[in-house]
Amino acid sequence: MRRTGSPTQSVGAATRFPFFRILSFNNECPHQNHSSNHHPKKNLSMKNLITLTLAMMLFVAPIFSQSTTTKADQLDQLFTHCSDNNLFNGTVLVSENGKVIYRKAFGYADIEAKEKLTPESSFYLASVSKQFTTMGIMILKEKGKLSYDDKLSKFFPEFPEYADGITVRHLMTHTSGVPDHYRLGAYKVDLTNSDVKDLLVKQEKLDFEPGERYSYSNGGYVMLAMIVEKASGMPFHKFMKKNIFDPLKMKNTLVYDESKPKVENRAKGHHHVSGYNDYEILTSGAGGMYSRLDDLHKWDQALYTEKLVSKETMEEAYTSAKLNNGDLTDYGYGWGIQQTDNGKIVQHSGGMNGYRTFIRRDLNQNNCHIILTNKGDALAMGGINTAIANILNGEEFELPKIPLSGQLAKMMKENDMETAITDFKKMIEAESDKYELDEMGINALGYVYMNEEDYETAIEVFKLNVELFPNSSNTYDSLGEAYMENGQNGPAIKNYKKSIELNPNNENGIAMLKKMGLDESELRQTITIPEDVLDTYVGKYELQPGFVLEIMREGDKMYVLPTGQQKSEIFAASVTRFYSKIVDAQVTFNKDENGKIVSLTLHQGGDYEAKKLE
C-alpha cells in the first residue's frame, strides 16, 4: 500500500512518537493518509514516503547542545550533514518570532545538468497547497458566497444522492467519505479537475458515511477547488491570484493547471532510482501550486493578521474536526494540528513525483520552518524536523542517521537481487550505528519497480520488507499488491489477508480482496474481550522520556492518549493487538513469562517498544 504524506509530522522531544499523527510528507497523490491501491504508470507518487513517518524519525548520536553556537550555526550543521550524506537536496527557511534566522539552498535544481539550487528556486508544493485551497473557501465564506454547511449537491447536482449529506466542512476536514481519486486509479499525466469530478460522479457509494471517520481524500480537495470556481464565478487560478497571492505580494506563487503558466527558476523533480520524476500535473485544489521560501514566509506571517480573513475564522481552521462519535481527528481546514506542552502547532506536508515539501508553524512562539525538496530519496525529513524544533526550543538535537533503503537501492543497481539482499543484511548487522533501517523507504523502493512494471523485482523488495517488519500491516499489503499486479492471485490473497489480520481497518486490502472475489463478510470480524482482560492493559507506557501513551478503558471501549494529543478510540484486532481507525497505527500488548503486561509495541512505520510504567 502506498503511503503518503500525512499532514502532520511530530517534532520536538516531547512529540517524537505521534501515535495518530504520522506526517507523511503528505502526498498529494497520497494522512492515509492514505493509501493508494494502484500504482501510477507514469508519475511516481509515494505516499507517506517521508512525512511524518516514525521510520524517518531517526535517533542518532552524536547529540549536540546549544552552549557554544548560535541557532543559525546549529541549523547549518544539521543541513550540511544531511546534504553531505545525500539526505537533503532542496531549500530551507527557519524563522523565530517572525524573523528569518536561517535561509539556504543545498544541491541541484537540475541534478543531471548540475544546475544549482538557490533560495529563490520554485518547487511544486503538492499537498502543502491544501491550506491555500481552504483559505479560498474561508474568504468566500466571509464574503457570504458560501457556507461551510452547504452541500456538495448544491454546487454539483450531478453527483449521486449521497452528495446531499456531504458538506463543504466535510470536504475540508477529510471526513466526507469521498474517495481519493488516486486510489481509484486516476494517474494519467494530463489529468484535470474535470476528469477527477467525472470519475467521482461515477462512484455509486461513498467510502463511509460523512463524518463517520477521517480518511485523507485528494478527490475531496479537487472538489473544493471546483466549488471555489462555482461560488466565485472565476477560474481557480485567477481567484487565488486576485484574493491571496496579490494581496500578500506572493509574486512567485501560482496555481499550475491547464493554463500551463511559466514557472520561473523551477526545480526539477528527481528520484534516485527512476531518475527524473517531473511530469506536469494539471489538477489543483489537492495540490497544483508552485512557490518559494520567501513567499511561503510571507504567507506564514500574514496568517497572524487579518489581511485575508478574520482571526476568528483562522482559529476555526486550526481546530480539530469532530467526528460523529465525538472523537477529534487532529486535522482542521487544510492543516494538521498538534497540541504540545508549549502550545499549538499547525503543519502540513506534501509529496508528488520527485517533490517533498513541509511547513510547520508554532502559533504560540511565532516560529516557522519551511522545507522544499526536489529529490525523492531525501528521506530524513522526520529527523530533520525533530532537530529543527529542538534547536528552536534551545534543546539538544541529533543528526539523522542514513536510511538503509538508499543503500539497498544502490546495491540493487550494482548487483543481482540475491547478492544485493545478502550484502544488505550484512550491512544491517555490521553498521547499525551509522544507518537506520527504514520500513517506509524500502516500501517506496518497491513502488519504484512497480511503477516500471518490474513486478518480479518489486516482489523481492516487498518480501524483504515483510521479513524485516513482520508486524507491519502495510508490508503485507504492498506485497499483496505486487503479486496481484503480477497475476499471482493466490499469494496476493494470502498477503492481503495477513495485512487485514494485523490491521482490520485496512480498507484498501478489503477492497482488493473483494476485487479478487472474496466475500467481505469473511474479512470483518468483531473481537470481544472481557473487561477484566482489558483492565490489564490500562496504564501508562513510555516510548521515550517525556512521551507516554496512556491506555484507558471506558466501559467496553479502549482509548489511547498520547502526550500532547487528543485521546482516540482503539479497536481489537485480536486479544492483544489493537488498531486505530484514524491512521495506520496499531499496538500490541506484551506479557512477561508470568503473563503480566509489561510493555506495548507501537506499529507505525516500524516497531517501537514502550515499557509500562508502574
Beta strands, then each sheet from edge to edge (+ up, - down):
strand 1: 63-64
strand 2: 90-96
strand 3: 99-106
strand 4: 108-110
strand 5: 115-116
strand 6: 123-124
strand 7: 254-255
strand 8: 270-271
strand 9: 275-276
strand 10: 289-291
strand 11: 336-340
strand 12: 343-352
strand 13: 355-362
strand 14: 367-373
strand 15: 397-398
strand 16: 402-403
strand 17: 435-436
strand 18: 539-544
strand 19: 547-554
strand 20: 557-562
strand 21: 568-572
strand 22: 577-580
strand 23: 586-591
strand 24: 597-603
strand 25: 607-612
sheet 1: 1+ 15-
sheet 2: 3+ 2- 14+ 13- 12+ 11-
sheet 3: 4+ 5-
sheet 4: 6+ 10- 7+
sheet 5: 8+ 9-
sheet 6: 16+ 17+
sheet 7: 18+ 19- 20+ 21- 22+ 23- 24+ 25- 18+
end
